């Protein structure tokens, strides 16, 4: 049986996901791209994701914020994953700035508006799932082959690295256009007409500023001690980020 190819965009918060979605929408017509989330916006396991794809035979691409990052093999469907990583602290900066401006009453948006970044960070770290501010990428990758409980953080790095080795494509937010060009090349056997246009959607970074500029400005805003704490609690993500850049031969 010839497998049906379907792109699965694992839309990670503040990892250029809105820009990726726009590119997918530009390439695929109505009914060919869709979003799906887990029940009550909680975790979406691979089985219901694939069931949704099977129930919608016109789909060529799906996006999800909540899908477990995993690419099981099926007899009838070939999942083509797109997953982006970002500098860990710049992603936290972007998420914090977004929640400060967001017109929403979510706990994160409320806390971001109430005090300074240090109080926001302390609150995030006190919650049962603090991964918005600590090893965010590892937390999303750790369940690629099997569920890894949050308390088993000693397994996060090896399992996340195994996931990265298995994923056929990993993009770098700071090298977005080149990453999407690589993704288009990866897709060529499946979707030869796919075009990786340049898109910048839902960004909080000042236009024209480099990554180093953003990081320096953020360090000045939150203070050197808080910045150093962020570096310490994101050591796993820093290692994953460097591995992704090395694999993509990117220096940013």
N, C-alpha and C positions, 0 to 999 in steps of 0.2 A: 504494500500500500504506500502510495506517495504521501509524504507528510505535508500538512498544511502549515506554512510558516506564519507565525504571529509575533510581532514585536511586543515585548513586555517592558514598559518603562517603570522602573522602581523610582518613584518620585519622592526623593528625600527632601525634607523641609530645608529651604534655603540652599539648595545645591543645583541651582539653575533649572529646576524642574519645570517651571512655567515656560521658560524659553524652549525646552525640549518639546513640551506639549504643543507649543505653537508650530514648531517645525513638523511634528507629526500631523497636525491638523492641516497644514499647508500641503502635505504630500498625499493625504488620504481624504477621500470625500465623505460626505455625510453617511453615517452608518458603518464606515470602515475604521473609525477611531472611537474609542469610548473610555470613560473612566469608571472604575469600580472600586468600592471600599468594603471593608469587613463590616459585619453587623455592629450597629451603634458606633461606627467609625473605629472599631477595634481591629485586631489582627485578621488578615485575610489569608487563609491557608491556600496552598497550591491547588488542592482538589476543587474547591468552589470556584477558584479563578478559572481553571480549565473547563469546568462545567459551564461557566458563563460564556467562554469562548465557543464551546461546542453549540450552545443554544443560539449563537449569533454567527452564522456561517459567513456573513459578509465582512466580519471584522478582520482587519489586517494589523491593528495595533491597539493595545490597551495601556492605560496608565493607572497607577495606584499609589497612594501615600502609605497604605497599610498592608500591602501584600508582603508576605514573608519572602525575603530575598533567597530564592531557590529556583532551580531550573531542572525539575525532574524530566525524565525521558518518557515519552508517550508513543504509542504506535501510530497515531493519526495526526498529532500536532507537534511541530517543532517550535519551541519557545526561543525567541531571539532577544536576549536581555540587553537593556541599556541601563547603566548604573554609573553615576558620577560621584567623585570624591572632591573635597575642597579642603583648603588649609583649615585645620581644626579651629583655630582661634578666630580667623576671619569669618568662618561660618557662624560661630557663636555671636560675634559682633553683629552680623547681618540679622540673625534671628532676634536678638535683643532689640535692635533698632526697629525692625519690622513690628515687633509686639508693642513697642512704645507708641508707634503711629497707628496701629491697627484699631479700627472701629469695631471692637468686639468685647464681650464680657467674659472671655475665657480666663481661667486662673493666671495663665502666663501673661496675657495682655494686661490684666489688672496689676499684677506684681511689677511688671516692667514700668508702669506709669507711676507707681506709688513711691518708689525710693530710688536710690542710686544702684549702679550695677552690682556692687558688692552685696547689697541686701537681696537683690534678685538672684544672684549666684547662690547665696546661702540658702535661700528658699528652695531653689531648684535641687540643691544637693540634699535637702532634708526630705524630699518627696520619695515615695517608694520606687519611682522610675526616674532617676536623675540624669538620664542619658542625653537629654538635650544639651547638657553642658559638660559631659564627661564621656569621652570615647564613643561618640555618637555613631561613627561609621562601624566600629567594631560591634556595637550592640545590634546593628541592623544585619551585619554579615554573619554573626556567630551561629545562626540557626540554619545555615545553608544546607547542611547535610543531616543535622539532627538538632532537636531543641536543646538549648543550653540555658539552664536557669541563671537568673541574674546574679545569684549568690556565688556562682562558680566563675568568678572573673579571671581566675588563673587559666581558664580555657578560652577566653575571648581571643587572645592574640593568635594562638595556633589555629583555631577554627576559622577565624576571619582570614588568615593568610591562605588557608586551604580553599576558602571560597573565592578569594581573589585569583588564585591559580586556576580555578575551574571556570570562572567567568570569561567568555570569549572577548568581551569588550569592557573597558573601564575608562570613562572620560575624566578629564581634569577641568574643574570649573574655571580655573585661572588660564586655561588654554582652550577655551570653549570652541572656537571656530575650527581649530585644527583637530580637536577631538571629534567634532561632528563630521568632519571630512573623513576621519578614520572610520567612524561608524558607517558612513555611506559606503565606503569601500568594503567593509565587512558585510553589508547588506546586498552588495551587488549580485551575488548568485541568486538571491531570493527576490529582491525588488530593484531591478537594474535602473529604473527611472527615478529612484529616490534622490532628492536634492537636499543638501545640508545648507540651507540658507542661514544667514547671520541674523540672529534674533537676540534681543535683550529685554526680557520681560520681568517685571516685579523685582527690580534690583534696588538695593539700598545703598550701594557703594557710590560715592561721588564720581561723576563722570571724569575720565581722564586720569584718575589717580591709580598708581601702581599698588600692588599687594603690599609692598614695604611701606608705602605712604599710609595705607589704611591701617596697617598694624601699628605703626609708630603713633598715629593719631589716637588709636584706641588705647594704647598703652598710656599715653599722656592723660586720657580721659579717666581711666580706671585706677591708675597708679601702678608703680612697678611691682609692688608686693602682690596685688591681686592678679596682675598679668602673670607673674611667676607661678602663682597657684594654678592658674589655668593651664600653663605649660605642664606642670607636674601631674595634674589629674587627667591629662589627655595624652600621656606618653604612648599608649597603644595606638591611638589614632595618628600621632605623628609618624610612627613607624610605618603604618599602612599607607599614609600619604606619600612618604618617600619611596616606598615600594611601587606604588602606582606611577609616580613620576619616572622612576627608573625604567619600568616596563614600557612606558610610552615614549621614553627618550625625550623627556620634557624637563626643562630647567626654568622655573618661575620664581 
